[in-house]
Amino acid sequence: MEIIVGKNAGFCYGVQRAVDEAINEAKRGKVYCLGEIVHNQNVIENLEEKGINFINNIEEAKGNTVIRAHGVPKEVYEKAKDRNINLIDLTCPSVLKIQQMVEEYSKKGYFIIIVGKSNHPEIIGIKSRAINNYVIVESKEDIPELLEKIKENKNILLISQTTHSSKKFDKIADFLKQNLKNDINLEIKKTICPSTEIRQKETEDLAKEVEMMIIIGDKRSSNTNKLYEISCNYCKNVIFISDESELDLSKIKDITKIGIMAGASTPKEDILKVKEKLEIRS
C-alpha cells in the first residue's frame, strides 16, 4: 500500500503561533483563553492539561487572557479594558488584516460582502468591525436575492473568511462583476489565507491521484470540512476522521494508494498516528 501525506497537512502558521504562545503563557502562570483556541478537541484537551483555562465570556476571566487565532468581536477589547484584564492577542495576522480592512472601508461608507459561515468565530469578529452595512454569504446561490439591496450602494467591498473555499469565492466575484451596473465601484479583496489556498489545491491534486482520501481533523473545523468537500469532488472513496481511533481499517481493504490531508487545526501527532496505523495494516 502506498500512503501519500500532503506536504501542507496540519497546523498553519497562525494556529502554530497561537498554540505555542498559549503554552508559553501557561508556563508563566495562570492563563485563560476566550473560546477554543482552535477547532480541535485533541488540541484543547492537551492545552487544558498544560494549565490553560478555557472560558466562553470575557466576564469569566480573572487574569491574563488569550485571544484565539480566530479573533474576537471588537467589544471584547473594550470589556477587557474596563475589567482591567490583560489580553494576549494571538489572533492570526491574516484575520487581523481583514478586521482592519473592514473597519477602514466601513468608515468610508462601503457596503461589505463577507464570504463565509455566519456563525464562525472569525466571521463574528470581522462583522463587528462593520457599521451595519454588511451582509454574509456562503456561496454564489446566496447572491441573486441580494442584488437589489447591493445595487443601492455605489461602493462595494468583497472579502472572505480566511478558510473559505477559494473556488466558491471566485464564483461569487465573477457573478458580481457580471451582474452589477458599471457605475458601481466593486473592490475585490481575496482575503483567503495563502496557506488555505495551497492546502486546497494540494488536496485536489492528491484526490485525483489516489484511490482513497483520508481527511483528518475536527468536524467543527471550517477549513477541514472544505478539504473533505474538495476530496469528494475528485475521489470516490473519502473518509473524514478526527484521529486514528476513528479509522476503520476494514474500509481500506484492497486499496493500494491512499492520500492523507489534514486541516490547519490538526496537530502533526494525529496525522502521524493515522499513517502508522495504516502502515501496520499494510
C-alpha positions as CSV (number, residue, x, y, z in Angstrom):
1,M,0.0,0.0,0.0
2,E,1.3,3.5,-0.9
3,I,0.5,6.2,1.5
4,I,0.9,9.9,0.5
5,V,0.7,12.5,3.2
6,G,0.1,16.1,1.9
7,K,3.1,18.4,2.4
8,N,0.8,21.1,3.7
9,A,-1.3,18.9,6.0
10,G,-1.7,20.1,9.6
11,F,-1.1,23.3,11.6
12,C,-0.8,26.5,9.7
13,Y,1.4,29.4,10.9
14,G,-1.4,31.2,12.7
15,V,-2.5,28.1,14.6
16,Q,1.0,27.0,15.5
17,R,1.8,30.5,16.8
18,A,-1.3,30.7,18.9
19,V,-0.8,27.2,20.4
20,D,2.9,27.8,21.1
21,E,2.4,31.2,22.7
22,A,-0.6,30.0,24.8
23,I,1.7,27.2,26.2
24,N,4.4,29.7,27.0
25,E,1.9,31.9,28.8
26,A,0.7,28.9,30.9
27,K,4.3,28.2,32.0
28,R,4.5,31.8,33.4
29,G,1.3,31.4,35.5
30,K,-2.5,31.1,35.3
31,V,-3.9,32.0,31.9
32,Y,-7.4,32.0,30.4
33,C,-8.4,31.5,26.8
34,L,-11.5,33.1,25.4
35,G,-13.2,30.4,23.4
36,E,-11.4,27.3,22.0
37,I,-8.1,28.4,20.7
38,V,-8.7,26.3,17.5
39,H,-11.4,23.9,16.4
40,N,-9.8,20.6,17.5
41,Q,-10.8,18.7,20.7
42,N,-7.5,16.9,21.0
43,V,-5.6,20.2,21.0
44,I,-8.0,21.7,23.6
45,E,-7.6,18.7,25.9
46,N,-3.8,18.9,25.6
47,L,-3.8,22.6,26.5
48,E,-6.1,22.1,29.4
49,E,-3.6,19.5,30.8
50,K,-0.9,22.2,30.5
51,G,-3.0,24.6,32.7
52,I,-4.9,26.7,30.2
53,N,-8.4,27.6,31.4
54,F,-11.0,27.9,28.6
55,I,-13.8,30.4,29.1
56,N,-16.8,31.4,26.9
57,N,-17.2,35.0,28.1
58,I,-14.7,37.7,29.0
59,E,-16.6,38.3,32.2
60,E,-15.3,34.9,33.4
61,A,-11.6,36.0,33.1
62,K,-9.7,36.8,36.3
63,G,-6.3,37.5,34.8
64,N,-4.2,37.1,31.7
65,T,-6.4,36.1,28.8
66,V,-5.5,34.7,25.4
67,I,-7.4,35.8,22.3
68,R,-7.5,32.8,20.0
69,A,-6.4,32.6,16.4
70,H,-10.0,33.2,15.1
71,G,-10.1,36.6,16.7
72,V,-12.9,38.1,18.8
73,P,-15.6,40.9,18.4
74,K,-14.3,44.5,18.9
75,E,-16.3,44.9,22.1
76,V,-14.3,42.2,23.9
77,Y,-11.3,44.6,23.9
78,E,-13.4,47.3,25.5
79,K,-14.8,45.0,28.1
80,A,-11.4,43.6,29.0
81,K,-10.1,47.2,29.4
82,D,-13.0,48.1,31.7
83,R,-12.3,45.0,33.8
84,N,-8.5,45.5,33.8
85,I,-7.9,42.2,32.1
86,N,-4.6,41.8,30.3
87,L,-5.2,40.4,26.8
88,I,-2.6,38.4,25.0
89,D,-3.8,38.8,21.4
90,L,-3.0,35.7,19.4
91,T,-5.4,36.5,16.5
92,C,-4.0,35.2,13.3
93,P,-2.2,38.1,11.4
94,S,-4.3,37.3,8.3
95,V,-7.5,37.7,10.3
96,L,-6.3,40.9,11.9
97,K,-5.7,42.3,8.5
98,I,-9.3,41.6,7.4
99,Q,-10.6,43.2,10.6
100,Q,-8.7,46.4,10.0
101,M,-9.8,46.4,6.3
102,V,-13.5,46.1,7.2
103,E,-13.2,48.9,9.7
104,E,-11.5,51.1,7.3
105,Y,-13.8,50.5,4.3
106,S,-16.9,50.6,6.6
107,K,-16.0,54.1,7.8
108,K,-15.7,55.2,4.1
109,G,-19.3,54.1,3.5
110,Y,-18.7,50.9,1.6
111,F,-21.2,48.1,1.7
112,I,-19.3,45.0,2.6
113,I,-20.0,41.5,1.4
114,I,-18.3,38.9,3.6
115,V,-18.0,35.4,2.2
116,G,-18.0,32.8,4.9
117,K,-20.1,31.0,7.6
118,S,-22.2,33.4,9.6
119,N,-21.8,31.5,12.9
120,H,-18.0,31.0,12.6
121,P,-15.9,32.8,15.3
122,E,-13.8,34.5,12.7
123,I,-16.8,36.0,10.9
124,I,-18.4,37.1,14.2
125,G,-15.2,39.0,14.9
126,I,-14.9,40.5,11.4
127,K,-18.5,41.7,11.2
128,S,-18.2,43.6,14.5
129,R,-15.9,46.0,12.6
130,A,-18.6,46.9,10.1
131,I,-21.1,49.7,10.7
132,N,-24.3,47.8,9.9
133,N,-23.6,48.0,6.2
134,Y,-22.7,44.4,5.5
135,V,-24.1,41.0,4.5
136,I,-22.7,37.5,5.0
137,V,-22.9,35.0,2.2
138,E,-21.6,31.4,1.8
139,S,-21.9,30.7,-2.0
140,K,-23.0,32.2,-5.3
141,E,-26.5,30.9,-4.7
142,D,-26.9,33.4,-1.8
143,I,-26.2,36.5,-4.0
144,P,-29.1,36.9,-6.5
145,E,-31.8,37.8,-3.9
146,L,-29.4,40.4,-2.5
147,L,-28.7,42.2,-5.8
148,E,-31.4,44.8,-5.3
149,K,-30.0,45.7,-1.9
150,I,-26.5,45.7,-3.2
151,K,-27.3,47.9,-6.1
152,E,-28.4,50.7,-3.8
153,N,-24.7,51.1,-2.9
154,K,-22.2,52.8,-5.2
155,N,-19.2,51.3,-3.4
156,I,-18.9,47.6,-2.5
157,L,-16.1,45.6,-0.9
158,L,-16.0,41.8,-1.3
159,I,-13.8,39.9,1.2
160,S,-13.7,36.4,2.6
161,Q,-13.2,34.3,5.7
162,T,-9.6,33.2,5.6
163,T,-10.5,29.5,5.5
164,H,-13.3,29.6,2.9
165,S,-13.4,27.8,-0.4
166,S,-11.2,29.6,-3.0
167,K,-13.4,28.4,-5.9
168,K,-16.6,29.5,-4.2
169,F,-15.2,32.9,-3.6
170,D,-14.1,33.2,-7.3
171,K,-17.6,32.2,-8.4
172,I,-19.1,35.0,-6.3
173,A,-16.6,37.5,-7.5
174,D,-17.3,36.6,-11.2
175,F,-21.1,36.8,-10.6
176,L,-20.9,40.2,-9.1
177,K,-18.6,41.5,-11.9
178,Q,-21.1,40.3,-14.5
179,N,-24.3,41.5,-12.8
180,L,-23.5,44.8,-11.1
181,K,-24.0,48.0,-13.0
182,N,-20.9,49.7,-14.5
183,D,-21.4,52.8,-12.2
184,I,-20.9,50.6,-9.1
185,N,-17.3,50.5,-7.7
186,L,-16.7,46.9,-6.8
187,E,-13.4,46.2,-4.9
188,I,-12.5,42.6,-4.6
189,K,-10.0,41.5,-1.9
190,K,-9.4,37.8,-1.9
191,T,-8.6,37.5,1.8
192,I,-8.4,33.7,1.8
193,C,-5.2,32.8,3.6
194,P,-2.4,31.7,1.2
195,S,-1.8,28.5,3.2
196,T,-5.5,27.7,2.8
197,E,-5.4,28.0,-0.9
198,I,-2.2,26.0,-1.2
199,R,-3.7,23.2,1.0
200,Q,-7.0,23.2,-1.0
201,K,-5.0,22.9,-4.3
202,E,-2.8,20.1,-3.0
203,T,-5.9,18.3,-1.7
204,E,-7.5,18.5,-5.2
205,D,-4.3,17.2,-6.9
206,L,-3.9,14.4,-4.4
207,A,-7.5,13.3,-4.6
208,K,-7.2,13.0,-8.4
209,E,-4.2,10.7,-8.0
210,V,-5.2,8.2,-5.3
211,E,-7.9,5.5,-4.8
212,M,-8.9,6.8,-1.3
213,M,-8.6,10.1,0.6
214,I,-8.4,10.3,4.4
215,I,-9.2,13.8,5.8
216,I,-8.1,14.3,9.4
217,G,-9.5,17.0,11.7
218,D,-12.3,18.1,14.0
219,K,-15.7,18.1,12.4
220,R,-16.3,21.7,13.6
221,S,-13.2,22.9,11.6
222,S,-14.3,25.0,8.6
223,N,-11.1,24.6,6.7
224,T,-11.1,20.8,7.3
225,N,-14.6,20.5,6.0
226,K,-13.6,22.3,2.8
227,L,-10.8,19.7,2.3
228,Y,-13.4,17.0,2.6
229,E,-15.7,18.6,0.1
230,I,-12.9,19.1,-2.4
231,S,-11.8,15.4,-2.0
232,C,-15.3,14.2,-2.6
233,N,-15.3,16.1,-5.9
234,Y,-12.3,14.2,-7.2
235,C,-12.2,10.8,-5.4
236,K,-14.9,8.3,-5.0
237,N,-13.6,6.9,-1.6
238,V,-13.3,9.6,1.0
239,I,-13.4,9.3,4.8
240,F,-13.3,12.1,7.4
241,I,-11.9,11.2,10.8
242,S,-10.9,13.1,13.9
243,D,-7.9,10.9,14.7
244,E,-6.6,7.3,14.4
245,S,-9.2,6.0,16.8
246,E,-11.9,6.6,14.2
247,L,-10.0,4.9,11.4
248,D,-11.8,1.7,10.4
249,L,-9.2,-0.5,8.7
250,S,-11.9,-2.7,7.1
251,K,-12.8,0.2,4.8
252,I,-9.4,0.2,3.2
253,K,-9.4,-3.4,2.1
254,D,-8.0,-3.8,-1.4
255,I,-6.9,-0.1,-1.5
256,T,-3.4,0.3,-2.9
257,K,-2.9,4.1,-2.9
258,I,-4.2,6.4,-0.1
259,G,-3.9,10.1,0.2
260,I,-3.9,11.9,3.6
261,M,-4.7,15.6,4.2
262,A,-5.4,17.4,7.4
263,G,-6.9,20.7,8.4
264,A,-5.0,23.7,9.7
265,S,-6.0,22.9,13.2
266,T,-4.9,19.3,13.1
267,P,-1.8,18.5,15.1
268,K,1.1,16.6,13.5
269,E,0.8,13.8,16.0
270,D,-2.7,12.9,14.9
271,I,-1.5,12.7,11.3
272,L,1.5,10.5,12.2
273,K,-0.7,8.2,14.2
274,V,-3.1,7.6,11.3
275,K,-0.2,7.0,9.0
276,E,1.4,4.5,11.4
277,K,-1.9,2.6,11.8
278,L,-2.2,2.3,8.0
279,E,1.4,1.1,7.8
280,I,0.8,-1.6,10.3
281,R,-2.3,-2.7,8.3
282,S,-0.3,-2.8,5.1
